[in-house]
């Protein structure tokens, strides 16, 4: 019977308290069973040239110089689309056409502007001849707007009406900068749009659906359903729109 010290392969046993191995009769203790210190992997040292540079890492095709630290550092660049984007600047009143200046002069400044496709014609309905059916539609829209304003119960000077163009709607007369410059002159901080048709004219780049809001520059925008679809207070679309406006404008008007 013989005993031998554990080698490093049995470190787990040794940590558990085992110190010797038992060899049965007839099997001599192996000399290589004596524990030896674990081999140490020495780091490989690459030869360094007299200039201090590492020949392997410094290798490059002939004629190509080594970049310095400044050249090698990454450069933060601004994309061309962001760099070229400019903040929209409203036009002054004197730069607007006469009909727009006349419209602005007749419109009261307010915090929130309301608009829809037929608004310009509705404002002129008392001065131009209209078919009876159109008169009924104009009156129905006025009744709906009046009911919404009454339900909001905001102080005077909170809301105003801003048509897309002076007079009856004509797409050829619409100019983006004129409309939004007029809102700026009227000191409007918010815009309520009725109907996706008007919304797509003002914001052709957006994918619009009713009862959403977003911000353009410093102007808050809310899109509601078409005014002709709201009907009166008993209509579910009217109730939905009235509740949406009340919740959206509560803090905005207060602030």
Secondary structure, DSSP 8 states (H G I E B T S, - for coil): -EEEE--GGGHHHHHTT--EEEE-TT----GGGS-------------B-TTS-BTTTT---TT-----HHHHS------HHHHH--------GGGS-HHHHHHHHHS---SEEEEETTHHHHHTTTTS---HHHHHHHHHHHHHHHHHHHHHT--TTSEEE--SSSSS--GGG--HHHHHHHHHHTT--EEEEESHHHHHHH-TTS---SSEEEEETTEEEEEE--HHHH-STTSHHHHHHHHHHHHHHHHHHH-
